[in-house]
Amino acid sequence: MTSVYAIATMDTKGAELEYVQKTLSQAGISVVTVDVGTSAPPSVSPTFSRDQVWRALGTNVALSADRGTAIRQMSDALRLFLLKEFANGRVCGVIGLGGSGGTSLITAAMRALPIGLPKLMVSTVASGNVAPYVDCCDITMMYSVVDIAGLNAVSETVLSNAAHAMVGMASQPNRTPTIRKAIGMTMFGVTTPCVTRVRAQLESEGYDCLVFHATGTGGRAMEQLVASGLIAGVLDITTTEVADEVVGGVFPSGPHRFEKILAAKVPLVFSLGALDMVNFGALHTIPEQFRNRKLHIHNDQVTLMRTSVEENRRIAAFIADKLNQSIAPMRLLIPERGLSLIDVPGQPFHDPEADAALFNELQRRLRATPDRQLIRLPLDINAEQFSTAMVEHFNALVQDQIL
């Protein structure tokens, strides 16, 4: 039988977790409780003790005396514990209760679980910036209003609502799988013509095209869906997040961009969309060291900075180092005549020298094989022929995989 896993540091939140467990059980949901405390003994006996969770790290690991380190260690243990329980078919949902430390501990483990598995976190910090806790995962955050420190008229109402929300998510009927295969694509406003044509062509061929805004979390969300098995192929057309990661913009990809896609070995076609720019906020927020660079005001809240020759070489190194890890067929298509709508003749970011530095460094660093190909095309990224080439190469990879 699958169960909802209810998790908290049960030395301080044992009674509250027990209340959630009883509410779930009364609604007909199988539930187990998990203690992830790192100090005093639990006030209520859990189904899974902290020692059972801790064993997921191995027998030779000692819990640190430093609270912050201990929380990170227990979070790692919980992640491994939940992944094993899920792999064995025992988990139909996860609900957590926590303050700032408990929220950090539990949500880090939740983020490792597949997209689509119900995840709900009742937290004292859920009314603020929840991005560090949620990132690109489908975690539902519920503000506890009062501290999770005893049962009272407010906390019982909030916890009851949370438990019944989990009942609704965990007891939903199984969805009928979509007949169409889902494909992930990345897009920015300046690569919209390309992505729109690619999407229209592949949708006409029966694919379900999921488009992700390349704002840092967009790329990571797409990769998480690939890792969860919900996306069967990728056209990573707009890799601009790498420029922000390397140079220091506001939409960074994170250091692990591309890794989950490559590990999944799905049909994969890359390009270099919008790598002519780094994203910042309003003009007055531009870091001092970039104030004299070529800037373009996209709107009142977004200012773009043209990437330089040296920055493009560093971007190329980041991409090549990742792609050289590929063990399945992939294609990198280079649009030699422009990376975006504003990187063509007559537009503010047109800079053939900076683009050439990106292209040449990629060609120098990428270890080309019959399965790992770099293809240069004398087209800009939004040219109709470039969209056609993206689709043709993707379909060729799909056909090779079938054969």
C-alpha positions as a Markdown table, in Angstrom:
| # | Residue | x | y | z |
|---|---|---|---|---|
| 1 | Met | 0.0 | 0.0 | 0.0 |
| 2 | Thr | 1.2 | 3.5 | -0.8 |
| 3 | Ser | 1.1 | 6.1 | 2.0 |
| 4 | Val | 1.5 | 9.8 | 2.6 |
| 5 | Tyr | 4.8 | 10.4 | 4.4 |
| 6 | Ala | 4.3 | 13.1 | 7.0 |
| 7 | Ile | 7.6 | 14.6 | 8.1 |
| 8 | Ala | 8.8 | 17.0 | 10.9 |
| 9 | Thr | 11.4 | 17.4 | 13.6 |
| 10 | Met | 9.3 | 15.6 | 16.1 |
| 11 | Asp | 11.2 | 16.8 | 19.2 |
| 12 | Thr | 9.5 | 20.2 | 18.7 |
| 13 | Lys | 6.6 | 19.4 | 16.3 |
| 14 | Gly | 5.5 | 15.9 | 17.3 |
| 15 | Ala | 2.0 | 16.8 | 18.5 |
| 16 | Glu | 1.4 | 18.8 | 15.4 |
| 17 | Leu | 2.5 | 16.0 | 13.1 |
| 18 | Glu | 0.4 | 13.6 | 15.0 |
| 19 | Tyr | -2.6 | 15.9 | 14.5 |
| 20 | Val | -1.9 | 15.9 | 10.7 |
| 21 | Gln | -1.5 | 12.1 | 10.8 |
| 22 | Lys | -4.9 | 11.6 | 12.5 |
| 23 | Thr | -6.6 | 13.9 | 10.1 |
| 24 | Leu | -5.3 | 12.1 | 7.1 |
| 25 | Ser | -6.2 | 8.7 | 8.6 |
| 26 | Gln | -9.7 | 9.8 | 9.4 |
| 27 | Ala | -10.1 | 10.8 | 5.7 |
| 28 | Gly | -9.1 | 7.3 | 4.7 |
| 29 | Ile | -5.5 | 8.0 | 3.7 |
| 30 | Ser | -2.7 | 5.6 | 4.7 |
| 31 | Val | 0.0 | 7.7 | 6.4 |
| 32 | Val | 3.3 | 7.2 | 8.1 |
| 33 | Thr | 5.2 | 9.7 | 10.2 |
| 34 | Val | 8.9 | 10.4 | 9.8 |
| 35 | Asp | 11.1 | 12.1 | 12.4 |
| 36 | Val | 14.0 | 14.2 | 11.2 |
| 37 | Gly | 15.0 | 15.8 | 14.5 |
| 38 | Thr | 18.6 | 16.4 | 15.2 |
| 39 | Ser | 18.6 | 17.2 | 19.0 |
| 40 | Ala | 16.1 | 16.1 | 21.7 |
| 41 | Pro | 14.2 | 12.8 | 21.5 |
| 42 | Pro | 10.8 | 12.9 | 19.7 |
| 43 | Ser | 7.8 | 13.9 | 21.8 |
| 44 | Val | 5.6 | 11.3 | 19.9 |
| 45 | Ser | 6.7 | 8.0 | 18.5 |
| 46 | Pro | 7.1 | 8.1 | 14.7 |
| 47 | Thr | 6.6 | 5.3 | 12.2 |
| 48 | Phe | 10.2 | 5.9 | 11.0 |
| 49 | Ser | 12.7 | 7.1 | 13.5 |
| 50 | Arg | 15.5 | 9.6 | 12.8 |
| 51 | Asp | 17.9 | 6.7 | 13.2 |
| 52 | Gln | 16.2 | 4.8 | 10.4 |
| 53 | Val | 16.3 | 7.9 | 8.2 |
| 54 | Trp | 20.0 | 8.5 | 9.1 |
| 55 | Arg | 21.0 | 5.0 | 8.0 |
| 56 | Ala | 20.4 | 6.1 | 4.4 |
| 57 | Leu | 23.8 | 8.0 | 4.6 |
| 58 | Gly | 25.7 | 4.9 | 5.7 |
| 59 | Thr | 27.0 | 3.6 | 9.0 |
| 60 | Asn | 30.2 | 5.6 | 9.1 |
| 61 | Val | 28.7 | 9.1 | 9.1 |
| 62 | Ala | 28.4 | 11.0 | 12.4 |
| 63 | Leu | 25.9 | 13.7 | 13.1 |
| 64 | Ser | 27.6 | 17.0 | 13.4 |
| 65 | Ala | 27.4 | 19.0 | 16.7 |
| 66 | Asp | 26.9 | 22.2 | 14.6 |
| 67 | Arg | 23.1 | 22.7 | 14.1 |
| 68 | Gly | 23.4 | 24.1 | 10.6 |
| 69 | Thr | 25.6 | 21.2 | 9.4 |
| 70 | Ala | 23.4 | 18.7 | 11.2 |
| 71 | Ile | 20.3 | 20.0 | 9.3 |
| 72 | Arg | 22.1 | 19.6 | 6.0 |
| 73 | Gln | 23.2 | 16.1 | 6.9 |
| 74 | Met | 19.7 | 15.0 | 7.9 |
| 75 | Ser | 18.3 | 16.6 | 4.7 |
| 76 | Asp | 20.7 | 14.5 | 2.7 |
| 77 | Ala | 19.7 | 11.4 | 4.6 |
| 78 | Leu | 16.0 | 12.2 | 4.2 |
| 79 | Arg | 16.5 | 12.7 | 0.4 |
| 80 | Leu | 18.1 | 9.2 | 0.1 |
| 81 | Phe | 15.5 | 7.7 | 2.4 |
| 82 | Leu | 12.5 | 9.1 | 0.4 |
| 83 | Leu | 14.0 | 8.2 | -3.0 |
| 84 | Lys | 14.3 | 4.6 | -1.8 |
| 85 | Glu | 10.8 | 4.5 | -0.4 |
| 86 | Phe | 9.4 | 6.0 | -3.6 |
| 87 | Ala | 11.4 | 3.6 | -5.8 |
| 88 | Asn | 9.8 | 0.8 | -3.8 |
| 89 | Gly | 6.4 | 2.1 | -4.6 |
| 90 | Arg | 5.5 | 3.2 | -1.0 |
| 91 | Val | 5.0 | 6.9 | -1.4 |
| 92 | Cys | 1.9 | 8.6 | -2.8 |
| 93 | Gly | 2.6 | 12.1 | -1.3 |
| 94 | Val | 4.7 | 14.0 | 1.2 |
| 95 | Ile | 3.7 | 16.6 | 3.7 |
| 96 | Gly | 6.1 | 18.5 | 5.9 |
| 97 | Leu | 5.8 | 20.9 | 8.9 |
| 98 | Gly | 8.7 | 23.2 | 9.8 |
| 99 | Gly | 10.1 | 26.5 | 10.8 |
| 100 | Ser | 13.1 | 27.9 | 8.8 |
| 101 | Gly | 15.4 | 25.0 | 9.6 |
| 102 | Gly | 12.8 | 22.3 | 9.1 |
| 103 | Thr | 11.6 | 23.9 | 5.9 |
| 104 | Ser | 15.1 | 24.0 | 4.5 |
| 105 | Leu | 15.7 | 20.4 | 5.6 |
| 106 | Ile | 12.4 | 18.9 | 4.2 |
| 107 | Thr | 12.0 | 20.8 | 1.0 |
| 108 | Ala | 15.5 | 20.0 | -0.1 |
| 109 | Ala | 14.5 | 16.3 | 0.1 |
| 110 | Met | 11.2 | 17.0 | -1.6 |
| 111 | Arg | 12.9 | 18.6 | -4.6 |
| 112 | Ala | 14.6 | 15.3 | -5.4 |
| 113 | Leu | 11.2 | 13.6 | -5.9 |
| 114 | Pro | 9.6 | 13.4 | -9.3 |
| 115 | Ile | 7.4 | 16.2 | -10.6 |
| 116 | Gly | 3.8 | 15.2 | -10.1 |
| 117 | Leu | 4.1 | 13.5 | -6.8 |
| 118 | Pro | 2.1 | 15.6 | -4.3 |
| 119 | Lys | 4.3 | 17.7 | -2.0 |
| 120 | Leu | 3.0 | 20.1 | 0.6 |
| 121 | Met | 5.1 | 22.1 | 3.1 |
| 122 | Val | 3.4 | 23.9 | 6.0 |
| 123 | Ser | 6.0 | 26.5 | 7.0 |
| 124 | Thr | 6.5 | 29.6 | 9.1 |
| 125 | Val | 8.4 | 31.2 | 6.3 |
| 126 | Ala | 6.0 | 30.5 | 3.5 |
| 127 | Ser | 4.8 | 34.1 | 3.3 |
| 128 | Gly | 8.2 | 35.4 | 2.2 |
| 129 | Asn | 10.5 | 34.5 | -0.7 |
| 130 | Val | 9.9 | 30.8 | -1.2 |
| 131 | Ala | 12.2 | 30.5 | -4.3 |
| 132 | Pro | 15.1 | 28.9 | -2.3 |
| 133 | Tyr | 12.7 | 26.2 | -1.0 |
| 134 | Val | 10.6 | 25.5 | -4.1 |
| 135 | Asp | 13.1 | 26.2 | -6.9 |
| 136 | Cys | 11.8 | 24.6 | -10.0 |
| 137 | Cys | 9.8 | 21.8 | -8.2 |
| 138 | Asp | 6.0 | 21.5 | -7.7 |
| 139 | Ile | 6.1 | 22.0 | -3.9 |
| 140 | Thr | 2.9 | 23.6 | -2.5 |
| 141 | Met | 3.8 | 26.0 | 0.3 |
| 142 | Met | 1.3 | 26.9 | 3.0 |
| 143 | Tyr | 1.9 | 29.6 | 5.5 |
| 144 | Ser | 1.3 | 28.4 | 9.1 |
| 145 | Val | 0.2 | 31.9 | 10.2 |
| 146 | Val | 1.2 | 31.2 | 13.8 |
| 147 | Asp | 4.4 | 29.3 | 14.8 |
| 148 | Ile | 4.2 | 25.6 | 14.7 |
| 149 | Ala | 4.5 | 25.4 | 18.4 |
| 150 | Gly | 1.5 | 23.8 | 20.0 |
| 151 | Leu | -2.1 | 23.1 | 18.9 |
| 152 | Asn | -4.5 | 26.0 | 19.1 |
| 153 | Ala | -7.5 | 27.4 | 17.3 |
| 154 | Val | -5.4 | 28.8 | 14.4 |
| 155 | Ser | -2.8 | 26.0 | 14.1 |
| 156 | Glu | -5.5 | 23.3 | 14.1 |
| 157 | Thr | -7.4 | 25.0 | 11.3 |
| 158 | Val | -4.3 | 25.5 | 9.2 |
| 159 | Leu | -3.0 | 22.0 | 9.8 |
| 160 | Ser | -6.5 | 20.5 | 9.0 |
| 161 | Asn | -6.6 | 22.5 | 5.8 |
| 162 | Ala | -3.2 | 21.2 | 4.8 |
| 163 | Ala | -4.0 | 17.6 | 5.6 |
| 164 | His | -7.2 | 17.8 | 3.6 |
| 165 | Ala | -5.4 | 19.5 | 0.7 |
| 166 | Met | -3.0 | 16.5 | 0.7 |
| 167 | Val | -6.0 | 14.1 | 0.8 |
| 168 | Gly | -7.3 | 15.7 | -2.4 |
| 169 | Met | -3.9 | 15.4 | -4.1 |
| 170 | Ala | -3.0 | 11.9 | -2.9 |
| 171 | Ser | -6.4 | 10.4 | -3.6 |
| 172 | Gln | -6.9 | 11.7 | -7.1 |
| 173 | Pro | -7.6 | 9.0 | -9.7 |
| 174 | Asn | -4.8 | 8.1 | -12.0 |
| 175 | Arg | -4.7 | 10.3 | -15.0 |
| 176 | Thr | -4.9 | 8.7 | -18.5 |
| 177 | Pro | -1.4 | 9.1 | -20.0 |
| 178 | Thr | -1.3 | 11.5 | -22.9 |
| 179 | Ile | -1.1 | 9.8 | -26.3 |
| 180 | Arg | 1.3 | 12.5 | -27.6 |
| 181 | Lys | 5.0 | 12.4 | -26.5 |
| 182 | Ala | 6.0 | 15.5 | -24.6 |
| 183 | Ile | 8.9 | 17.6 | -25.8 |
| 184 | Gly | 10.7 | 20.4 | -24.0 |
| 185 | Met | 11.8 | 23.6 | -25.6 |
| 186 | Thr | 13.4 | 26.8 | -24.3 |
| 187 | Met | 12.4 | 30.3 | -25.5 |
| 188 | Phe | 13.0 | 34.0 | -24.9 |
| 189 | Gly | 11.2 | 36.8 | -26.6 |
| 190 | Val | 14.1 | 37.3 | -28.9 |
| 191 | Thr | 13.9 | 33.7 | -30.1 |
| 192 | Thr | 10.2 | 33.5 | -30.3 |
| 193 | Pro | 9.9 | 33.2 | -34.2 |
| 194 | Cys | 12.2 | 30.2 | -34.2 |
| 195 | Val | 10.5 | 28.4 | -31.3 |
| 196 | Thr | 7.1 | 29.1 | -32.6 |
| 197 | Arg | 7.8 | 27.6 | -36.0 |
| 198 | Val | 9.5 | 24.5 | -34.5 |
| 199 | Arg | 6.6 | 24.1 | -32.1 |
| 200 | Ala | 4.0 | 24.3 | -34.9 |
| 201 | Gln | 5.8 | 21.8 | -37.0 |
| 202 | Leu | 6.3 | 19.3 | -34.2 |
| 203 | Glu | 2.7 | 19.7 | -33.0 |
| 204 | Ser | 1.5 | 18.9 | -36.5 |
| 205 | Glu | 3.5 | 15.7 | -36.2 |
| 206 | Gly | 1.7 | 14.7 | -33.0 |
| 207 | Tyr | 4.1 | 15.9 | -30.3 |
| 208 | Asp | 3.0 | 17.7 | -27.1 |
| 209 | Cys | 5.3 | 20.7 | -27.0 |
| 210 | Leu | 6.1 | 22.3 | -23.6 |
| 211 | Val | 7.8 | 25.7 | -23.9 |
| 212 | Phe | 9.9 | 27.0 | -21.0 |
| 213 | His | 10.8 | 30.6 | -20.5 |
| 214 | Ala | 14.6 | 30.7 | -20.2 |
| 215 | Thr | 14.8 | 32.6 | -17.0 |
| 216 | Gly | 17.0 | 30.3 | -14.9 |
| 217 | Thr | 14.2 | 28.4 | -13.3 |
| 218 | Gly | 12.7 | 27.7 | -16.7 |
| 219 | Gly | 15.6 | 25.6 | -17.8 |
| 220 | Arg | 15.9 | 23.8 | -14.5 |
| 221 | Ala | 12.2 | 23.0 | -14.5 |
| 222 | Met | 12.5 | 21.5 | -18.0 |
| 223 | Glu | 15.4 | 19.4 | -16.8 |
| 224 | Gln | 13.5 | 18.2 | -13.7 |
| 225 | Leu | 10.6 | 17.1 | -15.9 |
| 226 | Val | 13.1 | 15.2 | -18.1 |
| 227 | Ala | 14.6 | 13.5 | -15.1 |
| 228 | Ser | 11.0 | 12.6 | -13.9 |
| 229 | Gly | 10.4 | 10.9 | -17.2 |
| 230 | Leu | 7.7 | 13.3 | -18.3 |
| 231 | Ile | 9.6 | 14.8 | -21.3 |
| 232 | Ala | 10.8 | 12.4 | -24.0 |
| 233 | Gly | 12.9 | 14.8 | -26.0 |
| 234 | Val | 14.4 | 18.3 | -25.9 |
| 235 | Leu | 15.1 | 21.1 | -28.3 |
| 236 | Asp | 17.2 | 23.4 | -26.1 |
| 237 | Ile | 17.0 | 26.3 | -28.5 |
| 238 | Thr | 17.5 | 29.2 | -26.0 |
| 239 | Thr | 20.5 | 28.6 | -23.7 |
| 240 | Thr | 20.8 | 32.2 | -22.6 |
| 241 | Glu | 20.7 | 31.2 | -18.9 |
| 242 | Val | 24.3 | 30.0 | -19.3 |
| 243 | Ala | 25.4 | 33.6 | -20.1 |
| 244 | Asp | 23.9 | 34.8 | -16.8 |
| 245 | Glu | 25.5 | 31.9 | -15.0 |
| 246 | Val | 29.0 | 32.6 | -16.3 |
| 247 | Val | 28.9 | 36.4 | -16.3 |
| 248 | Gly | 26.6 | 37.1 | -13.3 |
| 249 | Gly | 23.2 | 38.0 | -14.6 |
| 250 | Val | 19.8 | 37.6 | -12.9 |
| 251 | Phe | 18.7 | 34.5 | -14.7 |
| 252 | Pro | 21.5 | 32.0 | -14.1 |
| 253 | Ser | 21.3 | 28.4 | -15.2 |
| 254 | Gly | 23.0 | 27.0 | -12.2 |
| 255 | Pro | 26.2 | 25.0 | -12.4 |
| 256 | His | 24.5 | 21.8 | -13.3 |
| 257 | Arg | 22.6 | 22.9 | -16.5 |
| 258 | Phe | 22.4 | 20.3 | -19.2 |
| 259 | Glu | 23.4 | 17.4 | -16.9 |
| 260 | Lys | 20.0 | 15.9 | -16.3 |
| 261 | Ile | 19.1 | 16.1 | -20.0 |
| 262 | Leu | 22.3 | 14.3 | -21.0 |
| 263 | Ala | 21.9 | 11.7 | -18.3 |
| 264 | Ala | 18.4 | 10.9 | -19.5 |
| 265 | Lys | 19.7 | 10.1 | -23.0 |
| 266 | Val | 16.6 | 11.6 | -24.7 |
| 267 | Pro | 16.7 | 12.9 | -28.3 |
| 268 | Leu | 18.5 | 16.2 | -27.9 |
| 269 | Val | 19.1 | 19.2 | -30.2 |
| 270 | Phe | 20.9 | 22.3 | -28.8 |
| 271 | Ser | 21.4 | 25.8 | -30.0 |
| 272 | Leu | 22.7 | 29.1 | -28.7 |
| 273 | Gly | 19.7 | 31.3 | -28.6 |
| 274 | Ala | 20.1 | 34.7 | -26.8 |
| 275 | Leu | 23.7 | 34.0 | -25.7 |
| 276 | Asp | 24.4 | 37.5 | -27.1 |
| 277 | Met | 23.0 | 38.9 | -23.9 |
| 278 | Val | 23.2 | 38.9 | -20.1 |
| 279 | Asn | 20.0 | 39.8 | -18.2 |
| 280 | Phe | 19.8 | 42.4 | -15.4 |
| 281 | Gly | 17.0 | 44.3 | -13.7 |
| 282 | Ala | 16.2 | 48.0 | -14.1 |
| 283 | Leu | 18.9 | 50.2 | -15.5 |
| 284 | His | 19.9 | 51.5 | -12.1 |
| 285 | Thr | 20.5 | 48.0 | -10.8 |
| 286 | Ile | 23.4 | 47.2 | -13.3 |
| 287 | Pro | 26.6 | 46.4 | -11.3 |
| 288 | Glu | 29.2 | 49.1 | -11.4 |
| 289 | Gln | 31.7 | 47.1 | -13.4 |
| 290 | Phe | 29.2 | 46.8 | -16.3 |
| 291 | Arg | 27.9 | 50.4 | -16.5 |
| 292 | Asn | 30.1 | 51.3 | -19.5 |
| 293 | Arg | 29.1 | 48.2 | -21.5 |
| 294 | Lys | 26.8 | 48.0 | -24.5 |
| 295 | Leu | 23.3 | 48.0 | -22.8 |
| 296 | His | 19.8 | 47.7 | -24.2 |
| 297 | Ile | 16.7 | 48.6 | -22.2 |
| 298 | His | 14.2 | 45.8 | -22.9 |
| 299 | Asn | 11.6 | 47.3 | -20.6 |
| 300 | Asp | 11.5 | 49.2 | -17.3 |
| 301 | Gln | 12.5 | 46.1 | -15.3 |
| 302 | Val | 14.8 | 44.3 | -17.7 |
| 303 | Thr | 18.2 | 45.6 | -19.1 |
| 304 | Leu | 20.3 | 43.5 | -21.4 |
| 305 | Met | 24.0 | 43.6 | -21.7 |
| 306 | Arg | 25.9 | 42.5 | -24.9 |
| 307 | Thr | 28.3 | 39.6 | -24.2 |
| 308 | Ser | 31.9 | 40.2 | -25.1 |
| 309 | Val | 34.5 | 38.2 | -26.9 |
| 310 | Glu | 36.1 | 37.0 | -23.6 |
| 311 | Glu | 32.8 | 36.2 | -22.0 |
| 312 | Asn | 31.7 | 34.2 | -25.0 |
| 313 | Arg | 34.8 | 32.1 | -24.8 |
| 314 | Arg | 34.0 | 31.3 | -21.2 |
| 315 | Ile | 30.4 | 30.5 | -22.1 |
| 316 | Ala | 31.6 | 28.2 | -24.8 |
| 317 | Ala | 33.9 | 26.4 | -22.3 |
| 318 | Phe | 30.9 | 25.9 | -19.9 |
| 319 | Ile | 28.8 | 24.4 | -22.7 |
| 320 | Ala | 31.5 | 22.3 | -24.2 |
| 321 | Asp | 32.5 | 20.8 | -20.8 |
| 322 | Lys | 28.9 | 19.7 | -20.3 |
| 323 | Leu | 28.2 | 18.4 | -23.8 |
| 324 | Asn | 31.4 | 16.4 | -23.8 |
| 325 | Gln | 29.8 | 14.2 | -21.1 |
| 326 | Ser | 27.1 | 13.1 | -23.5 |
| 327 | Ile | 26.8 | 9.4 | -24.1 |
| 328 | Ala | 23.8 | 9.5 | -26.4 |
| 329 | Pro | 23.4 | 11.1 | -29.9 |
| 330 | Met | 22.9 | 14.9 | -29.8 |
| 331 | Arg | 23.3 | 17.8 | -32.1 |
| 332 | Leu | 24.5 | 21.4 | -31.5 |
| 333 | Leu | 23.3 | 23.7 | -34.3 |
| 334 | Ile | 25.1 | 27.1 | -34.5 |
| 335 | Pro | 23.3 | 30.0 | -36.2 |
| 336 | Glu | 26.3 | 31.9 | -37.6 |
| 337 | Arg | 24.4 | 35.0 | -38.6 |
| 338 | Gly | 22.8 | 35.9 | -35.3 |
| 339 | Leu | 21.7 | 34.6 | -31.9 |
| 340 | Ser | 18.6 | 36.7 | -31.4 |
| 341 | Leu | 16.3 | 39.2 | -33.0 |
| 342 | Ile | 18.7 | 42.0 | -31.8 |
| 343 | Asp | 21.9 | 40.2 | -33.0 |
| 344 | Val | 21.4 | 40.8 | -36.7 |
| 345 | Pro | 22.6 | 43.6 | -39.0 |
| 346 | Gly | 21.1 | 46.9 | -38.0 |
| 347 | Gln | 20.1 | 45.8 | -34.5 |
| 348 | Pro | 21.8 | 46.9 | -31.3 |
| 349 | Phe | 23.6 | 43.7 | -30.4 |
| 350 | His | 24.9 | 42.8 | -33.8 |
| 351 | Asp | 28.6 | 41.9 | -33.1 |
| 352 | Pro | 30.1 | 39.3 | -35.5 |
| 353 | Glu | 33.4 | 39.3 | -33.7 |
| 354 | Ala | 31.9 | 38.3 | -30.3 |
| 355 | Asp | 29.7 | 35.7 | -31.9 |
| 356 | Ala | 32.6 | 34.2 | -33.8 |
| 357 | Ala | 34.5 | 33.9 | -30.5 |
| 358 | Leu | 31.6 | 31.8 | -29.1 |
| 359 | Phe | 31.4 | 29.6 | -32.2 |
| 360 | Asn | 35.1 | 29.0 | -32.7 |
| 361 | Glu | 35.7 | 28.2 | -29.0 |
| 362 | Leu | 32.9 | 25.7 | -29.1 |
| 363 | Gln | 34.3 | 24.1 | -32.1 |
| 364 | Arg | 37.7 | 24.0 | -30.6 |
| 365 | Arg | 36.6 | 22.5 | -27.3 |
| 366 | Leu | 33.8 | 20.1 | -28.2 |
| 367 | Arg | 35.0 | 16.6 | -28.8 |
| 368 | Ala | 33.1 | 15.8 | -31.9 |
| 369 | Thr | 32.1 | 12.2 | -32.6 |
| 370 | Pro | 29.5 | 10.6 | -35.0 |
| 371 | Asp | 27.0 | 10.9 | -32.0 |
| 372 | Arg | 28.1 | 14.3 | -30.8 |
| 373 | Gln | 28.0 | 16.7 | -33.7 |
| 374 | Leu | 28.4 | 20.5 | -34.1 |
| 375 | Ile | 26.8 | 21.9 | -37.2 |
| 376 | Arg | 27.3 | 25.5 | -38.3 |
| 377 | Leu | 24.7 | 27.0 | -40.5 |
| 378 | Pro | 25.0 | 30.4 | -42.4 |
| 379 | Leu | 21.6 | 31.6 | -40.9 |
| 380 | Asp | 20.3 | 33.6 | -38.0 |
| 381 | Ile | 18.4 | 31.7 | -35.3 |
| 382 | Asn | 15.1 | 33.1 | -36.3 |
| 383 | Ala | 15.4 | 32.3 | -40.0 |
| 384 | Glu | 12.8 | 29.9 | -41.3 |
| 385 | Gln | 15.5 | 27.6 | -42.6 |
| 386 | Phe | 17.1 | 27.3 | -39.2 |
| 387 | Ser | 13.8 | 26.3 | -37.6 |
| 388 | Thr | 13.4 | 23.7 | -40.4 |
| 389 | Ala | 17.0 | 22.4 | -39.6 |
| 390 | Met | 16.2 | 22.1 | -35.9 |
| 391 | Val | 13.1 | 19.9 | -36.6 |
| 392 | Glu | 14.9 | 17.8 | -39.2 |
| 393 | His | 17.8 | 17.0 | -36.9 |
| 394 | Phe | 15.5 | 16.2 | -34.0 |
| 395 | Asn | 13.4 | 13.9 | -36.1 |
| 396 | Ala | 16.5 | 12.1 | -37.3 |
| 397 | Leu | 17.6 | 11.5 | -33.7 |
| 398 | Val | 14.2 | 10.2 | -32.9 |
| 399 | Gln | 14.2 | 7.8 | -35.9 |
| 400 | Asp | 17.7 | 6.6 | -35.0 |
| 401 | Gln | 16.6 | 5.9 | -31.4 |
| 402 | Ile | 13.6 | 3.9 | -32.7 |
| 403 | Leu | 15.8 | 1.9 | -35.0 |
